Amino acid sequence: MSDNELGLFLRTKRESVSPAEVGLPTGTRRRTPGLRRAEVAMLSGVSVEYLIRLEQGRDRHPSPPVLSALAETLRLTPRERVHLHQLTKGMSGFSCGATENGPNRTVRPTVRAILDQLEPAPAAITNRFTEVLACTEGYRRLMGPSGLFDQGEPANIARFVFTHPGARDLYPDWDQAADKLVASLKQGPFRADPMVAALVDELTVTAGSAFTDRLARLPGLPPSGGINRISHPETGELRLAYESLDLSIDDDQQLYVLLPADAASAAALDDLVGRRPGGLRAVAG
């Protein structure tokens, strides 16, 4: 696995920002996607040599003012800024939520009560280990036939997506699903969590290049929402809008909710979960 997550993140973001976004001429002879190092250095008030050291992992302790300047230049969102600071803390062994006992598997009663109120929508509570700690019956009916729970509970989504033969049938856009899961595993200083590190080592062996190539290439910041296509064995293709909501930092867990993204998916999902027509209304997606 890559040992330079800070450099990977900075380079990925630099390549995603267009010159026009920062007020620079685009030109016609650019060999580099996004911004050049010299442009980022100039706009951030640092030397090109220092930016190179950061991207190459030869300096892993930039000061808060430098991080702030880079965040402004790279047009980072608030969530991306938090991630950037977590990466620098991770260089010193900092871990938020990681313990010797691994990820938190205890779901608070209030959170379980909230989950119950979301029926019949497919929804689940997950942790940084990508385990499904609790879920609605709607989620179980949606994901159960695919084999997610075949290996016992708590089911591990990353292990399922990369090693279960049914995963590629379930996700027509399997590459996108795999990208999001690797980014999720790499959030923050993920090596500081021994359970996550062990899962990464396991998937390196069991999934091979499909996993390791993504591990080296992708920064650890998955999207918090979007559209998933699922090819369900009973209902056919579904378009589902998803949202991933972080719970309290003490929980170190997420609430993951799926809703139909069109009328056809709404009708199929109603039928799947045994609800009256219109029980789950489509949301724009």
Secondary structure, DSSP 4 states (H G I P E B T S, - for coil): --S-HHHHHHHHHHHHS-GGGGT----S---SSS--HHHHHHHHTS-HHHHHHHHHTS-----HHHHHHHHHHTT--HHHHHHHHHHHHHTTT--SS--TT-S--PPPHHHHHHHHHTTTS-EEEEETT-EEEEE-HHHHHHHGGGTTTTT-SSEEHHHHHHH-TTHHHH-TTHHHHHHHHHHHHTSSSGGGSHHHHHHHHHHHHHTTHHHHHHHHH--S---SEEEEEEEETTTEEEEEEEEEEE--TTTTEEEEEEEESSHHHHHHHHHHHTPPTTSS-----
